Amino acid sequence: MKPWEKISVSAAGNMVFGGCDCIELVKEYGTPLYVLDERVVREVCRGFDSALRGAGAQGRVYYASKALSTTALYRIIEQEGLGIDVVSGGELYTAQNASFPGERIVFHGNNKTPDELRMAVEYGVGCIVIDSHEEIGTLADIARDCRKTVRVSLRVKPGIEAHTHEFVLTAIDDCKFGLGLYDGEARLAVKEILTRKELKLIGLHCHIGSQIFEKEPFFIAADRLTDFALSIKKDLDTEIKEISFGGGFGIMYTEKDAEAEPYEFIGEMVEALYKNCDEKGLPHYDFCIEPGRAIVGEAGITLYTVGTVKRVPGVRTYVSVDGGMGDNPRHMLYGSEYTAKLVNKPTAAATETLAIAGRYCESGDILIKEAKLPPCQAGDVLAVFSTGAYNYSMASNYNRVPIPAMVLVNEGKHAQIVKRQSYEQLIENDTMAPWQK
Ligand SMILES: Cc1ncc(COP(=O)(O)O)c(C=O)c1O
């Protein structure tokens, strides 16, 4: 079901999300406000996990927490039995704050610092995904210092670039992540890992793109990664245990996106992997995935208050809200599209095409270029759908605007899980040079 069709209307005539009247939420917590529906997050976690188990696969679903990282969310993911993927000391620290078990954490990144690697080794993360030649020596030295053996996986570039409904195949990826399958770099990295007894190579990893609705690119990845697994088995006498296909499963932002459960083709992906394993005489590897957007994206909405409505005759009407690129930079970064509704008039006919602008000092600060909405006026409350992923996690203090609060809702219950930043917090780290005093 489309996220904007899942809402209901309260007795007061307002939009209800996660069982809560959104106007009541706004009265209590203010705007802009991120709202996350716990029930939806849990349902998607279970959907992915049961698709994987239902396909008879061993392995794990790791929530890619770059999509949204908060202590409360890590608790939910932990309770659902999933793992997480982290990409920084900050995400790892937040996971530690949620007492997330180290063995269910995978650590990614193309330039992890030695301090971050040490933090991960000391916490005992389950796997560190090697992403460069330099990292091999650095990590092995840290592991030796800590007297630990570290399980590592190798991120490879399989020559597939997939986004939405298009994918391209290349032999050489012009990309900062991973090591090439076809230029000898991945093979060299395996050899280097094998020289370090502190490292145990357990798997291969790839991440082929984002907002993907097609299964073919994943099938091609399965073929290419098992080819590589076979070649290192034969030539380097190395047997891996798992293959991870990363994330990238698409969600609905607008009517143009496919209406499908993001975990729908996990079964076919597992089948494709095991068919390749059988044909190539390889064991059935553990099957891992790292969905981020698909787990929290549709579970989130953002509520804004309309401040001004400016008509540019013959051009367009700008409806300006009290948030924008500081809480959601995705339109500015990628031209991403969203769907909106008026919370206080959820059933009114969408007779207008309006530009939803932010409050920041950039003319490109637009949230939605052409939103279909009823006529808007100052004081209306607008909900933007599918903002659970890559909004709060990409938020900034541009123009020194505080980052909004986040509220967790669940069948009528609501509680703040991220407090609204205060002006005091904005200047907390400001100091002055001694000669200014
Ligand atoms: C290695 C890796 N895994 C998982 C993800 C999550 O992707 P998505 O949120 O599109 O599922 C990303 C996104 O950049 C990634 O780089």
The ligand as a MOL file (V3000), in Angstrom:
LIG
                    3D

  0  0  0     0  0            999 V3000
M  V30 BEGIN CTAB
M  V30 COUNTS 16 16 0 0 0
M  V30 BEGIN ATOM
M  V30 1 C 27.5380 -0.8010 1.9950 0
M  V30 2 C 26.1350 -0.3360 2.0500 0
M  V30 3 N 25.2030 -1.1650 2.5580 0
M  V30 4 C 23.9170 -0.7870 2.6550 0
M  V30 5 C 23.5150 0.4760 2.2410 0
M  V30 6 C 22.0710 0.8330 2.4060 0
M  V30 7 O 21.4640 1.1850 1.2310 0
M  V30 8 P 19.8780 1.4070 1.1990 0
M  V30 9 O 19.5660 2.3860 2.2880 0
M  V30 10 O 19.6280 1.9600 -0.1510 0
M  V30 11 O 19.2470 0.0930 1.4380 0
M  V30 12 C 24.4440 1.3560 1.6830 0
M  V30 13 C 24.0330 2.6830 1.2120 0
M  V30 14 O 24.7780 3.5210 0.8110 0
M  V30 15 C 25.7960 0.9430 1.5910 0
M  V30 16 O 26.7360 1.7370 1.0830 0
M  V30 END ATOM
M  V30 BEGIN BOND
M  V30 1 1 1 2
M  V30 2 1 2 3
M  V30 3 2 2 15
M  V30 4 2 3 4
M  V30 5 1 4 5
M  V30 6 1 5 6
M  V30 7 2 5 12
M  V30 8 1 6 7
M  V30 9 1 7 8
M  V30 10 2 8 9
M  V30 11 1 8 10
M  V30 12 1 8 11
M  V30 13 1 12 13
M  V30 14 1 12 15
M  V30 15 2 13 14
M  V30 16 1 15 16
M  V30 END BOND
M  V30 END CTAB
M  END
